[in-house]
Amino acid sequence: IGDAVRNIAYTFILAVAVMLALGIFLVFVSIKISNTITQPVFRLIGTMESVESGNLSLQTEEFYGEMKILSQKFNHMVKRINAMFEEVKEKEKEKREMEMLALQSQINPHFMYNTLNSIRWLSELQGADKVTQMIDALVKVLNYVAEDTSEFVDVGREVEFIRNYIKILNFRYFERFSFIFDIREETMQYEIPRFILQPLVENAVLHGFDNNDICATVKIDIHLEEGNLFLCVTDDGKGLSREKIDEILNSERKSEKRLNKIGIYNVNQRIKLTYGQEYAIRIDSKEGCFTKVTVRIPARKKS
């Protein structure tokens, strides 16, 4: 009986020892498994906090299993955010440069406006009617530049400005150009960026024709179509090659033979910055026949 009791006690003690060892082993394994999950999570959280504080160049380390997928997705997200942030900074830089170019082109218009007003009255007193008409148009152009610095105007005001601008051009070129206006009445209250038509008209006049072209026609068409406002300037001049069109729309450089940045390239960039990359200038042309420049923007009424 004594041996049986000792055997039972030994077996019990052995079973308890095995159970304790197994329990300790299971605890150890569970801690290891937990650490393989929680430690990467904590490290990932630390990286997230650093990114949240503004360090967008930081990338989390590569893990294993599900955490690897999570860390890869997080790294991709941070790269995308950083790329978008850099894109926004670049766009803001371009916008500031364009604003500076616009400021540089405004040579104290109030002073010029007042001075030309005086000259207009003098020419009217002396019976110089043609000079009076030109100065009157120039005064109205300068008044449009000086009286309002808002980014947008309604179509009606921009068209009025263009009509006065055309009077000055035609006086300069001895009535060489014929201008046709096809402005739909329903478009007059819609808003467009200021000075968006002037570079297109100027380009048609200065670069669309050869010097010996006497009968030169420029058409200005503004209409609505499928929720968009279309502004088109068409000339029946010498036309452009595909290479020249690409150069005009994409080149910032300028030379004597290139349109400068304050022209069509500038308008194209303004449209993209204001409305998005899907809105851009389109140029259709056939050499020896015509050139049509089309601006498409969302149709929005001026509030």
One Martini backbone bead per residue (centre of mass of N, CA, C, O) as a GRO file, in nm:
protein
  303
    1ILE     BB    1   0.059   0.062  -0.020
    2GLY     BB    2   0.295   0.253   0.004
    3ASP     BB    3   0.383   0.235  -0.294
    4ALA     BB    4   0.117   0.334  -0.417
    5VAL     BB    5   0.118   0.610  -0.283
    6ARG     BB    6   0.389   0.704  -0.397
    7ASN     BB    7   0.307   0.681  -0.695
    8ILE     BB    8   0.075   0.877  -0.683
    9ALA     BB    9   0.236   1.119  -0.582
   10TYR     BB   10   0.440   1.125  -0.812
   11THR     BB   11   0.234   1.159  -1.038
   12PHE     BB   12   0.113   1.423  -0.934
   13ILE     BB   13   0.369   1.589  -0.929
   14LEU     BB   14   0.436   1.549  -1.228
   15ALA     BB   15   0.174   1.671  -1.338
   16VAL     BB   16   0.211   1.949  -1.210
   17ALA     BB   17   0.485   2.010  -1.340
   18VAL     BB   18   0.387   1.991  -1.631
   19MET     BB   19   0.166   2.205  -1.607
   20LEU     BB   20   0.354   2.434  -1.526
   21ALA     BB   21   0.541   2.419  -1.772
   22LEU     BB   22   0.316   2.456  -1.977
   23GLY     BB   23   0.218   2.728  -1.871
   24ILE     BB   24   0.484   2.879  -1.902
   25PHE     BB   25   0.509   2.828  -2.204
   26LEU     BB   26   0.242   2.961  -2.288
   27VAL     BB   27   0.310   3.238  -2.178
   28PHE     BB   28   0.565   3.283  -2.344
   29VAL     BB   29   0.429   3.249  -2.620
   30SER     BB   30   0.215   3.473  -2.585
   31ILE     BB   31   0.418   3.701  -2.548
   32LYS     BB   32   0.559   3.672  -2.816
   33ILE     BB   33   0.309   3.708  -2.991
   34SER     BB   34   0.230   3.980  -2.876
   35ASN     BB   35   0.495   4.129  -2.950
   36THR     BB   36   0.472   4.084  -3.262
   37ILE     BB   37   0.222   4.287  -3.256
   38THR     BB   38   0.256   4.533  -3.057
   39GLN     BB   39   0.531   4.652  -3.135
   40PRO     BB   40   0.465   4.734  -3.429
   41VAL     BB   41   0.228   4.911  -3.347
   42PHE     BB   42   0.388   5.113  -3.173
   43ARG     BB   43   0.586   5.195  -3.398
   44LEU     BB   44   0.365   5.292  -3.593
   45ILE     BB   45   0.251   5.507  -3.405
   46GLY     BB   46   0.513   5.671  -3.383
   47THR     BB   47   0.526   5.738  -3.685
   48MET     BB   48   0.251   5.881  -3.702
   49GLU     BB   49   0.322   6.110  -3.503
   50SER     BB   50   0.553   6.224  -3.675
   51VAL     BB   51   0.381   6.284  -3.925
   52GLU     BB   52   0.175   6.467  -3.778
   53SER     BB   53   0.411   6.686  -3.711
   54GLY     BB   54   0.553   6.693  -4.037
   55ASN     BB   55   0.717   6.420  -4.114
   56LEU     BB   56   0.702   6.314  -4.451
   57SER     BB   57   0.986   6.142  -4.481
   58LEU     BB   58   0.881   5.918  -4.316
   59GLN     BB   59   0.944   5.561  -4.265
   60THR     BB   60   0.845   5.258  -4.205
   61GLU     BB   61   0.906   4.958  -4.120
   62GLU     BB   62   0.935   4.632  -4.201
   63PHE     BB   63   0.725   4.364  -4.171
   64TYR     BB   64   0.497   4.100  -4.091
   65GLY     BB   65   0.240   4.009  -4.251
   66GLU     BB   66  -0.010   4.218  -4.179
   67MET     BB   67   0.193   4.449  -4.101
   68LYS     BB   68   0.320   4.476  -4.377
   69ILE     BB   69   0.073   4.580  -4.525
   70LEU     BB   70   0.025   4.825  -4.339
   71SER     BB   71   0.305   4.961  -4.381
   72GLN     BB   72   0.287   4.991  -4.689
   73LYS     BB   73   0.031   5.166  -4.692
   74PHE     BB   74   0.148   5.392  -4.520
   75ASN     BB   75   0.389   5.468  -4.700
   76HIS     BB   76   0.218   5.536  -4.949
   77MET     BB   77   0.054   5.762  -4.818
   78VAL     BB   78   0.292   5.947  -4.743
   79LYS     BB   79   0.397   5.985  -5.031
   80ARG     BB   80   0.137   6.114  -5.143
   81ILE     BB   81   0.123   6.353  -4.948
   82ASN     BB   82   0.402   6.468  -5.020
   83ALA     BB   83   0.343   6.510  -5.322
   84MET     BB   84   0.097   6.700  -5.281
   85PHE     BB   85   0.248   6.915  -5.118
   86GLU     BB   86   0.454   6.985  -5.341
   87GLU     BB   87   0.243   7.064  -5.554
   88VAL     BB   88   0.119   7.298  -5.396
   89LYS     BB   89   0.380   7.463  -5.369
   90GLU     BB   90   0.427   7.495  -5.675
   91LYS     BB   91   0.158   7.638  -5.738
   92GLU     BB   92   0.203   7.879  -5.548
   93LYS     BB   93   0.457   7.977  -5.689
   94GLU     BB   94   0.328   8.028  -5.967
   95LYS     BB   95   0.113   8.225  -5.867
   96ARG     BB   96   0.309   8.440  -5.761
   97GLU     BB   97   0.453   8.492  -6.030
   98MET     BB   98   0.198   8.588  -6.184
   99GLU     BB   99   0.130   8.821  -5.995
  100MET     BB  100   0.395   8.971  -6.051
  101LEU     BB  101   0.353   9.008  -6.354
  102ALA     BB  102   0.095   9.172  -6.323
  103LEU     BB  103   0.221   9.402  -6.158
  104GLN     BB  104   0.440   9.484  -6.370
  105SER     BB  105   0.207   9.572  -6.590
  106GLN     BB  106   0.127   9.804  -6.373
  107ILE     BB  107   0.177  10.145  -6.460
  108ASN     BB  108   0.011  10.335  -6.300
  109PRO     BB  109  -0.303  10.368  -6.411
  110HIS     BB  110  -0.409  10.625  -6.271
  111PHE     BB  111  -0.214  10.824  -6.393
  112MET     BB  112  -0.277  10.760  -6.690
  113TYR     BB  113  -0.577  10.815  -6.678
  114ASN     BB  114  -0.562  11.118  -6.602
  115THR     BB  115  -0.379  11.214  -6.833
  116LEU     BB  116  -0.558  11.116  -7.074
  117ASN     BB  117  -0.803  11.283  -7.004
  118SER     BB  118  -0.667  11.553  -7.065
  119ILE     BB  119  -0.595  11.491  -7.363
  120ARG     BB  120  -0.882  11.445  -7.462
  121TRP     BB  121  -0.990  11.732  -7.408
  122LEU     BB  122  -0.786  11.876  -7.591
  123SER     BB  123  -0.855  11.726  -7.861
  124GLU     BB  124  -1.154  11.810  -7.862
  125LEU     BB  125  -1.105  12.120  -7.872
  126GLN     BB  126  -0.921  12.075  -8.153
  127GLY     BB  127  -1.073  11.846  -8.342
  128ALA     BB  128  -0.944  11.548  -8.276
  129ASP     BB  129  -1.129  11.283  -8.324
  130LYS     BB  130  -0.946  11.031  -8.350
  131VAL     BB  131  -0.786  11.084  -8.094
  132THR     BB  132  -1.026  11.087  -7.903
  133GLN     BB  133  -1.116  10.794  -7.952
  134MET     BB  134  -0.856  10.656  -7.862
  135ILE     BB  135  -0.835  10.777  -7.578
  136ASP     BB  136  -1.109  10.682  -7.482
  137ALA     BB  137  -1.041  10.380  -7.505
  138LEU     BB  138  -0.789  10.390  -7.319
  139VAL     BB  139  -0.933  10.491  -7.067
  140LYS     BB  140  -1.122  10.244  -7.040
  141VAL     BB  141  -0.902  10.036  -7.011
  142LEU     BB  142  -0.766  10.160  -6.757
  143ASN     BB  143  -1.021  10.156  -6.585
  144TYR     BB  144  -1.048   9.848  -6.581
  145VAL     BB  145  -0.774   9.804  -6.439
  146ALA     BB  146  -0.814  10.012  -6.183
  147GLU     BB  147  -1.112   9.974  -6.048
  148ASP     BB  148  -1.041   9.652  -6.038
  149THR     BB  149  -0.901   9.349  -5.853
  150SER     BB  150  -1.057   9.121  -5.931
  151GLU     BB  151  -1.048   8.800  -6.062
  152PHE     BB  152  -1.351   8.841  -6.149
  153VAL     BB  153  -1.582   8.864  -6.427
  154ASP     BB  154  -1.807   8.943  -6.641
  155VAL     BB  155  -1.856   8.909  -6.972
  156GLY     BB  156  -1.954   9.197  -7.035
  157ARG     BB  157  -1.696   9.348  -6.931
  158GLU     BB  158  -1.485   9.204  -7.105
  159VAL     BB  159  -1.609   9.283  -7.380
  160GLU     BB  160  -1.588   9.587  -7.344
  161PHE     BB  161  -1.282   9.588  -7.320
  162ILE     BB  162  -1.223   9.457  -7.599
  163ARG     BB  163  -1.349   9.677  -7.774
  164ASN     BB  164  -1.148   9.898  -7.684
  165TYR     BB  165  -0.891   9.747  -7.759
  166ILE     BB  166  -0.960   9.726  -8.065
  167LYS     BB  167  -0.957  10.026  -8.130
  168ILE     BB  168  -0.655  10.056  -8.080
  169LEU     BB  169  -0.552   9.848  -8.282
  170ASN     BB  170  -0.686   9.973  -8.539
  171PHE     BB  171  -0.541  10.242  -8.519
  172ARG     BB  172  -0.254  10.124  -8.541
  173TYR     BB  173  -0.352   9.938  -8.818
  174PHE     BB  174  -0.552  10.091  -9.008
  175GLU     BB  175  -0.810   9.903  -9.020
  176ARG     BB  176  -0.717   9.593  -9.091
  177PHE     BB  177  -0.931   9.475  -8.894
  178SER     BB  178  -1.189   9.230  -8.850
  179PHE     BB  179  -1.460   9.210  -8.614
  180ILE     BB  180  -1.638   8.931  -8.469
  181PHE     BB  181  -1.937   8.905  -8.275
  182ASP     BB  182  -2.044   8.599  -8.076
  183ILE     BB  183  -2.257   8.672  -7.818
  184ARG     BB  184  -2.434   8.528  -7.593
  185GLU     BB  185  -2.667   8.655  -7.386
  186GLU     BB  186  -2.658   8.424  -7.155
  187THR     BB  187  -2.337   8.489  -7.082
  188MET     BB  188  -2.306   8.782  -6.944
  189GLN     BB  189  -2.332   8.669  -6.621
  190TYR     BB  190  -2.080   8.522  -6.638
  191GLU     BB  191  -1.777   8.408  -6.510
  192ILE     BB  192  -1.438   8.534  -6.551
  193PRO     BB  193  -1.127   8.584  -6.592
  194ARG     BB  194  -0.932   8.834  -6.603
  195PHE     BB  195  -0.778   8.886  -6.910
  196ILE     BB  196  -0.840   8.624  -7.103
  197LEU     BB  197  -0.882   8.755  -7.400
  198GLN     BB  198  -0.652   8.951  -7.475
  199PRO     BB  199  -0.419   8.748  -7.550
  200LEU     BB  200  -0.580   8.615  -7.784
  201VAL     BB  201  -0.620   8.865  -7.958
  202GLU     BB  202  -0.326   8.954  -7.976
  203ASN     BB  203  -0.222   8.695  -8.110
  204ALA     BB  204  -0.397   8.713  -8.367
  205VAL     BB  205  -0.280   8.989  -8.461
  206LEU     BB  206   0.046   8.952  -8.425
  207HIS     BB  207   0.059   8.613  -8.524
  208GLY     BB  208  -0.173   8.534  -8.752
  209PHE     BB  209  -0.026   8.733  -8.961
  210ASP     BB  210   0.085   8.875  -9.228
  211ASN     BB  211   0.196   9.180  -9.343
  212ASN     BB  212   0.018   9.142  -9.630
  213ASP     BB  213  -0.246   9.129  -9.475
  214ILE     BB  214  -0.550   9.297  -9.521
  215CYS     BB  215  -0.783   9.077  -9.487
  216ALA     BB  216  -0.856   9.057  -9.149
  217THR     BB  217  -1.009   8.804  -8.935
  218VAL     BB  218  -1.182   8.820  -8.613
  219LYS     BB  219  -1.334   8.585  -8.390
  220ILE     BB  220  -1.577   8.616  -8.118
  221ASP     BB  221  -1.679   8.340  -7.908
  222ILE     BB  222  -1.966   8.295  -7.680
  223HIS     BB  223  -2.069   7.989  -7.505
  224LEU     BB  224  -2.291   7.733  -7.414
  225GLU     BB  225  -2.199   7.384  -7.295
  226GLU     BB  226  -2.261   7.148  -7.082
  227GLY     BB  227  -2.175   7.349  -6.828
  228ASN     BB  228  -2.001   7.528  -7.023
  229LEU     BB  229  -1.762   7.779  -7.108
  230PHE     BB  230  -1.699   7.930  -7.427
  231LEU     BB  231  -1.388   8.069  -7.560
  232CYS     BB  232  -1.342   8.210  -7.889
  233VAL     BB  233  -1.053   8.255  -8.116
  234THR     BB  234  -1.060   8.349  -8.466
  235ASP     BB  235  -0.845   8.315  -8.750
  236ASP     BB  236  -0.754   8.380  -9.115
  237GLY     BB  237  -0.460   8.296  -9.126
  238LYS     BB  238  -0.153   8.111  -9.133
  239GLY     BB  239  -0.115   7.938  -8.900
  240LEU     BB  240  -0.022   7.621  -8.735
  241SER     BB  241   0.178   7.401  -8.613
  242ARG     BB  242   0.207   7.143  -8.396
  243GLU     BB  243   0.476   7.236  -8.272
  244LYS     BB  244   0.391   7.530  -8.209
  245ILE     BB  245   0.159   7.461  -8.020
  246ASP     BB  246   0.326   7.309  -7.808
  247GLU     BB  247   0.512   7.548  -7.745
  248ILE     BB  248   0.300   7.752  -7.646
  249LEU     BB  249   0.172   7.561  -7.410
  250ASN     BB  250   0.478   7.454  -7.274
  251SER     BB  251   0.650   7.719  -7.291
  252GLU     BB  252   0.839   7.955  -7.092
  253ARG     BB  253   1.007   8.059  -7.287
  254LYS     BB  254   1.177   8.343  -7.448
  255SER     BB  255   1.164   8.523  -7.758
  256GLU     BB  256   1.132   8.678  -8.057
  257LYS     BB  257   0.971   8.399  -8.168
  258ARG     BB  258   0.814   8.404  -7.901
  259LEU     BB  259   0.583   8.372  -7.680
  260ASN     BB  260   0.519   8.499  -7.397
  261LYS     BB  261   0.414   8.440  -7.068
  262ILE     BB  262   0.173   8.664  -7.097
  263GLY     BB  263   0.017   8.478  -7.271
  264ILE     BB  264  -0.105   8.177  -7.339
  265TYR     BB  265   0.049   8.030  -7.119
  266ASN     BB  266  -0.069   8.193  -6.885
  267VAL     BB  267  -0.365   8.124  -6.932
  268ASN     BB  268  -0.334   7.819  -6.905
  269GLN     BB  269  -0.229   7.824  -6.611
  270ARG     BB  270  -0.467   7.973  -6.483
  271ILE     BB  271  -0.681   7.762  -6.548
  272LYS     BB  272  -0.551   7.522  -6.399
  273LEU     BB  273  -0.535   7.661  -6.116
  274THR     BB  274  -0.848   7.728  -6.097
  275TYR     BB  275  -0.994   7.440  -6.233
  276GLY     BB  276  -0.782   7.245  -6.345
  277GLN     BB  277  -0.633   7.010  -6.560
  278GLU     BB  278  -0.899   6.964  -6.745
  279TYR     BB  279  -0.844   7.268  -6.794
  280ALA     BB  280  -0.771   7.394  -7.125
  281ILE     BB  281  -0.620   7.492  -7.392
  282ARG     BB  282  -0.727   7.500  -7.737
  283ILE     BB  283  -0.559   7.430  -8.057
  284ASP     BB  284  -0.673   7.503  -8.384
  285SER     BB  285  -0.504   7.424  -8.704
  286LYS     BB  286  -0.427   7.555  -9.044
  287GLU     BB  287  -0.211   7.599  -9.270
  288GLY     BB  288  -0.325   7.887  -9.444
  289CYS     BB  289  -0.618   7.937  -9.277
  290PHE     BB  290  -0.622   7.881  -8.942
  291THR     BB  291  -0.705   7.987  -8.592
  292LYS     BB  292  -0.818   7.818  -8.284
  293VAL     BB  293  -0.904   7.943  -7.961
  294THR     BB  294  -0.995   7.747  -7.667
  295VAL     BB  295  -1.197   7.810  -7.379
  296ARG     BB  296  -1.266   7.597  -7.093
  297ILE     BB  297  -1.521   7.649  -6.845
  298PRO     BB  298  -1.705   7.674  -6.587
  299ALA     BB  299  -2.041   7.752  -6.536
  300ARG     BB  300  -2.058   8.073  -6.364
  301LYS     BB  301  -2.224   8.281  -6.175
  302LYS     BB  302  -2.217   8.592  -6.059
  303SER     BB  303  -2.254   8.691  -5.713
   0.00000   0.00000   0.00000
